[in-house]
Amino acid sequence: MTNLEDIVSLCKRRGFIYPSSEVYGGFSSSYDFGPLGTELENNIKGVWWSEMTKIHDNIVGLDSAILMSPKIWEASGHVAKFSDLMTECEKCKKRFKVDNLIEELVKSEKSLLLSTDIKKVNEKLKETKCPLCGGKLAEARPFNLMFKTHVSAVEKKESEVYLRPETCQGIYVNFKNVIDSMRAKIPFGIAQIGKAFRNEINPKDFLFRVREFEQMEMQWFCNSKDANKYFEYWKEERIKWYLNLGIKKENLRAREIPEKERAHYAKRQIDLEYKYPFGWDEIEGIHNRGDWDLSTHSKHSGKDLKYLDKQTNQKYIPNIIETSVGVGRLFLAFLSEAYQEVKGGRTETTKSTKEQELVLKLDKRLSPVKVAVFPLIKKDKKLVKLAKNVFKDLKKEFVSQYDEVDSVGRRYRRQDEIGTPYCVTIDFDSLNDKTVTIRDRDTMKQERVEIDELSNILEDKLKA
């Protein structure tokens, strides 16, 4: 089983993820996506976006603002209810999220943590000591997770706004705009990728729980009589998406959330869970939100958000089926799934049976670099010139790398470590017959192809 420390080490060493503000000592729970991390992140978002807006019918895109009217968050209940229970050690003053401390409470009585009545929670806390110093813990109190800021030069109550804690509310308040401008007909979906912010008490597990993250959400609007059907449909579609991108079936499960644990808006809720290096945890949520969101915004805004079915001439508030996933959690899951240590070497030059090599077997659609180009020998100017010309042509179509440092075996290993599916080697025969060798990351098989056909062959291989 891959451990989280290995993933973190790989990410820093190979340019996937850097600790934020590192030259100033770092900034807790914030991360910067490096060159390869940016490519992987964009590929994840691109595959999701293509799935939603191209593969499926009747789904359009949206990019709503991060800063919105605070009235939206009052109507949605975030101002009053979007909070976690927090406690503080009276000795070392460290703050903790209560449900991280009282594991048995989460498992057997999680409804207590979702309740405003915290008497029983505090009784449990009396039996719990600070995990850092053993000190006494203070009584639990609600801690609102939204970040506040001001839209005026002068900070005053009237100028307070919030960084959005989720992206879906921007979709709901634009429901009528999309209906009117796109002539959308029920059922249809609105997809969005965007930043969200939550002032987490205890961020943890690398990218899994952070204060600044990116969500990919699709809200499917339908008639209430079809809500159950579409809930099952989207659950199965999302599971198939993960399996299609290389997540093993045994590492993915769907957990039905009982009524007492559901979010207040959810008529039904399923969490897709992934077996991370630190254990099973949520990777995506699928919710039947009923008509709660549009009804609430219609009531608080005074705007009629009912949908007019022109065939029946009936007006109604649509139900919403939501699929919601965090890019960071996906990023971590795909890296965890692809991370493999292979004993005995993967090149002809590696003789040791004890040596371990790292291979990142990412799906080709996700791999940050698609192809690497090597000259067989760095010192030969003709080989280098031809290799650079091949690289120059390929990088117009594929994210590519050129490498001439160390032996070809070492260069293969570097590319295996970042998940590059294909390596192209230019050797002395290339100078005469204009052919090159393509090496496959997963099978290690090599084939000889003509340079003139190289681009088309790689394109076909990357689509296969």
N, C-alpha and C positions, 0 to 999 in steps of 0.2 A: 504494500500500500504506500503510495506517495505521501510524504509528509509535507506540511505547509512550509517548513523552513527551506526545503529544497526548491519549492516553487518560488518563494521570495528571493532566494539566492540567484536562481536562473533569471528572474525578471530584472534584477539590478545588473547582473553581470553582462547580459546580452541586450540590454537596451529596450526592455519591454516596459518596466515600471521603475521610476525613481522616487525616493522619499521627497516630498515637497519641501522646498526651502532648506535643502540640506546644508548649503554653505553657511546658513545661520543657525545650524543646530537642529534643523527639522521643524516641522509643524505637525503636531499629533494628528493621526488618522487622515492625513491628506496625502495624495499621491499624484505624481506627474507621469503621463504616458510618454515614454520615450519613442524614438523613431520606429522600432518594430511594434511596440505597443499601440502606437497610433494607427499603423496599418492593420493590425489585428482587430482593434476596436472598430475601425471603419468597415472592415470586412464583415464583422458580426452584424453591425447595423445595416449594411448593405444587403446581406442575405435575408435579414428579417424584413426589411422594407420591401424587397422584391417579392418575398412570400406574401406579404399582406396586400400590396397594391397592384401586383402584376399577376401572380398565380391565382389569387382569389378574385372573384368578381365583386363589383359594387363596393369597393373600399377606396376612399380618398384620403389625402394627406392633409395635415395641419401643423403649423408651428406657432403656437400661441405664446404670449409674452410671459416672462418670468415674474415681472411685477404687474399685479392686477389690483383692481379695487378691493380694499379690505372687506367690503360688503360680501364679496364672494365667499371669503373664509368664515365670515359670521354665519352666512346662510348654510354652508356645508357642515357646520358644527366644529370646525377646526379650532376656532378661537376659544370655544368653551370646553371642548372635549379632547382635543388632540394632544394627549399628554401621557407620560409614563410615570410610574411611581418611583420616587428617588429617596434614598436614605444617605446619611452622612456619618462617617466614623467620628465620634466625639473626641477621639484621641489624635489620630493622624490627619483628620479633616478631609480624607479622600471620599469622593462621592461615588455611589454605586446605583445601578439600575436594579430595582428590587427583584425582578424576575430572573436576573442573572445569579442572585444570591440564594434564592430559595427554590432550588430545582424541584423538590417534591411538590411544592405549591403549584408550580407551572404545570406539572404532569397531572395532578389530581384535582386541583381546585383553581384552574386558570381563570375561571370567571371572576374570582376575587380581585385579580389584577386589572380586570376590565371594569370593575365597579367603582363608584365613588365612595362606597362604604368600605373603609380600609381598617376597620377595627380588628378583623381576624388577621389581616396582613401584619399589623403591628404586633399581634400576639405571637405570630411566627418569628418576627424579627427579634423579639426578646430572647429567643432560643438560638439566635445566630450571632456569631462574632465576626468582626472585620477580618477578611481573608488576608490582609496585609500585615496588620499589627496585633490582631486579637482583641482590639478595643470594642467598646460598646457602641452599638449602632443607634442612631436617633430614629424617632418615629418617621414613617414614610409620609411623603407629601407629593402631590401632583407636580409635574414639571412639564410645562408646555414645550413642545418640540420645534415650534416655528421660530425662525430667525426674524427679528424685527429690523427695520431700517426706516429712514425718513426720506420723503420726496421733496422736502422744502429746505431752503438754506438755514431755516431756524427749526430746531428740533422741538416739536410740540405734539400734543396728543393728536391733533387733527391731521398731522402730516405722517402719522405712522402707517407703514405698509409692511407686507411680509414677503420674504422670498418664498416662492411656492413650495410647499412640502410634497406635492404630487402634481403630475401633469394633466390628469384627467379633467379637473374642473375647467380648464381652458377649453376642452372639447365640449363640455356640456353647455357652457355659456355661449358657444358659437354654433350650437345645434341649428338654430333657426337661420343663421347666416348661410350655413352650408346648404340647408334645404332650399332656400330662396335662390342662391347664386348658382348652385349646381343642379337644380331640379331633381334632387335626390329622392328616391322612392324607397319606402320601407319594404323589405329590410335592407339596411346598408350599414357600412362601418366607417369610422374615422380613425386613422392611425396617426400617431405622433411619437417623435423621439425628442427628448429634451431633458435639461437639467432640473433636478429637484434638490431641496435642501432640508435637512432635519438636524436639529441640535441634539444629537444623540448623547446620552449621559455617558455611556461606555461603548464607544466604537470598538470593534474587535475583528479578529480573523482576517487581517489584510484587507482585501477589497470587499469582503462580504458585508460589513456594516461600517459605513463611513458617513460623514456629515454632508458631503457634496457628492452627488451621484447622478447617473443618467438613467432615465426610464424609457422603455419602449412599450407603449400601450395602444391597444385597439379597443374601441368602444363600438359594440354592435347594437344597433337600434332595431327593435322588432316589435311586433304585436305580442301582447301578453300571452295569447293562446299558443304562440310558437316559442316562448322563452325556454321551456325545458328542452325542446328539440335542439335549439341552437346552443344551449349550454353543453349538451352532450357532444354536439358536432365540434365545437371549438376545443373542448377538452381533448378529443381524439386527434384533431388537427395539430394541436400544439405538441402532443406526445410524439406524433409522427415526425414533426420538424426536428426535434431533438435526436431521435433515432437516426434520421437521415443524415445528420451532421456528425455522426460518430459516437454519440453517447450510448454506452452499453445499456441494454434493457435492465440488467440487474442493478444498475446504478441510478435508476430513475423510478420513482413511484408516485402515485396519486393518492393524497390523503384527504378524505372527506372531513371537513371541519364541523364538529357538532355545533348545534345552535347556540349553546351558552358561550362558545369561544369565538363566534363570528363577529365581524365588524357590524356596527349597528345598521348599515345599509344593506347587508347581504341577506337575501332570501335563501341562497345556497352558496357554498364556497368550497372549492377544492384547491389545495396547495400541491403543486408539483414539487417534489423534493428530490434533491440530488445528494448522492453520497460523497460529500466533500472530504478532504483529508482529516477534518476535525469532526466528521460525523454527518448524519442526515440533517438537512435543513432546507428551507424553502428556496426555490429558484424562480418560481413563477406562481402568481395567483390567478385563478379563474373564478369570477364572481357573477352570480345573477343578482344584479343590483335593483331589480324590479323597476318601478317608476319613481323611486325615491329622489334621485338627483334632479331630474327635470321638474318634478312636482315642487320640490323645495325651492329651486331657483325661480320658477314661475310665481310661486307665492311671495317670495321676498322681493323680487324685482318688479312685480306687477305686470310682467309681460306674459302674453299667452304663448306657451311653448308646446301647445298641442299640435299634433300632426293631422293634417286633413287627407284622408283617403278619398281620392277623387272618384274611385270606382264605386264605393259604397256611400260616399258623402258623409262619412262618420269622422268625428274628431276625437282623438285620444292621446294620452301621454304614453309614448313608447316605453317598453321595458329595455333594459340595457344589460348585455352580456359583455363582461370586461375580461381581457387578457392583459396582464401587467407583469413585466419582467425588468430587472435591473441589468444594465449592460455590464457593470462590474462583476456581478454574480455569474453572469454567463461567461465572461472573460476568464474568471477563476475556474469555472467548471470545465471549460474546454481545455485549458492548460492542464488541469489535473487529470483529465481523461487521456490526453495525448502524451503525457510525460511517461517515458519508458526508459529504464536502464537495462542495457543489453550487455551480457558478459561475453568475453572472448573476442571482442573486436568485430568490426564490420568492413574492414578493408584487407586486401591481400598483404599489405605491409605490416599489419598488426598480428603478431605471433602469440602474445601472451593470452592464456586462457583465464587469467585472473583479472585482467583489465576490464573496467566497465566503461561503456560509452552511453551517452544520453542521446535518445532519439525523441523528437517531438512529433508524434504522428498526428498532426492536425489534418482535418479535412482540407483538401486542396483549395476549396473556396475560401477557407479561413486563413490559410498560410500567409503570413505577412510578406514574404519574399517568394515569388513563384519559380524563379530560375536563377542559378548562379553560373558564371562563366569563368573558366580557368585556362590559362596557357599551361602546357605541361611543364615547361621550364621557364623560369623568370628571366634567365640570362640570355635567352635566344630572342633577339630583337624581332625577327620575322614572326615567330610564334606570338609574341606579345602584341605586335601590330595587328595581326589577324584576329586575335582574341578580343582586343579592344574594339575592332570594327564590328565583330559579331555582337558584342555587348551593346554597342551603340545602337544597333538596329533593334535588338530585342527589347531594350528598355523603353522604346517608344510604345510598346504594346503590353509589356508585363513589368511588374515591380521586380527589378533585377539587381544582382550584386556582382561585382567583379572582384576576383581575389587571385593574387599571384604570390602570396607569402606562404612559406613552408612547403612541405610535400603535398602532393595531391590528396593523399590519405588524410592528412590533418585538415585540409580544406573541406573535404567531404564531411568530416566530423563536425566542423564548425557549422556547416549548413544543416546537418542532421539536427543539431542542437537547437536551431531556431525554426525547424519544421519546413525547410525548403524542399518541395517535392522533386525537383529535377536539377541536376548539375550537368553542365556542358563542358567537355574538355577538348581543347584544341591541341593536337599533337603534330608530330612531323609529317605523318601521312596527310594531315589536313592541308598542308602546303602544296601537296601534289595532286590529291584527288578531290579536294574541296569537300571533304566529309568531316564530321565531328562525332564524338561519342556522347550520348545522353545516358545518364545514370539515374535510375529510379530510387528514391529514398526508401521506399517500403520493401521492395523486392531485391534491391541492389543489382538488378539486371542492367546490363549495358547493351545499347544498340547503336549501330553506325547509321547515320543519316546524312544526306546532302545538306550543305549549308543553305542552299536556295530553298529547301523545303522545311528548314528548321522551325521557322515561325509557325507555319501551318500545322506541323506535327505537334509542337508544344501546345498550341491552341486546342487541338483535338484531345490531347492527353489531359489537359486541365479541365476540360468539359466532361470527360468520361467518368 
